[in-house]
Amino acid sequence: MGGPADPGTGKASHHGKDHRSVEDVDNRNEIRNFLTSRRGKITPEQAGLPAYGGRRRVLGLRREEVALLAGVSVDYYTRLERGDLRGVSETVLDAVANALHLDEPERDHLINLAQAANSTQRVRRRPPQDGVRPTIQRILDAMTGAPAYVRNGRRDILAANRLGYALYSELYLDPARPVNIARFVFLNPRARTFFLDWPTAANDIVAALRAEAGKSPYDRELSGLVGELSTRSEEFASRWAAQNVRFHRSGFKAIHHPIVGDLHLTFEVMDLPADPGLSLVVYSAEPGSGSQDALKLLASWTTDEEEPTAAAAIDQLP
């Protein structure tokens, strides 16, 4: 197991009078809920600890077991799990992550939570963008053989090419703009037909939003979205409470399109460095597959019309 990481004293660092804001309290709650949920997922056997007889009163590891694995005192780990990551070192974070068997997205989330806890300034995000730069739109328009769109971390679709609009035509039937994938998944009954594996799509979008909340803890638009979905959808609320996080960099998407039928696509997500917070999402189909033929059919009847008109036309086709 190696030497102790940073045993600590179990006492919080002195930071003067405790003037905690609502945001500070929210951060502490996020930390507590996340660490508690991860601890509950690891059994002593998985952690390499002896499993003694008798019935355990807790799911997963006990706090003292995590402290042992991380090489810190029980009091110090208890302080961390109660939501106080002020002054915590990278060494301790890494040791706790190892003890809890955190994967890459979970480690990244823990680091983001610690950074928010130790920030002395509340960094506000730039005002939300309603669209993309003209050069980005030209790049999208030049991609004629693959559906593509640009989204932000809240999963608002800010721009797309014609094939992207056609692929996601079901989302554009709702007049609200910008189109938001999370709202569609949880608030629109069409989503359960559109996504062939709706439970996986739902799990993925919530885990992605959870990761985004860790990166952008003071994004009021994101907080509002989470609050809205938690209130209006029990399916969302239960998944949000699970504290799962994941990256959404590449993968597979199975879609039932109302015109061309089932599509089994791969996707890649590329960040746009000149536009922090925005990502380009591009879909493709396996060469020679039925999905590739369906994409070609979809592309054959798309026109130069603007997005809302094209979406309405899609809905009217037989």
Beta strands, then each sheet from edge to edge (+ up, - down):
strand 1: 148-151
strand 2: 156-160
strand 3: 179-180
strand 4: 250-257
strand 5: 261-271
strand 6: 279-284
sheet 1: 3+ 2- 1+ 6- 5+ 4-
end
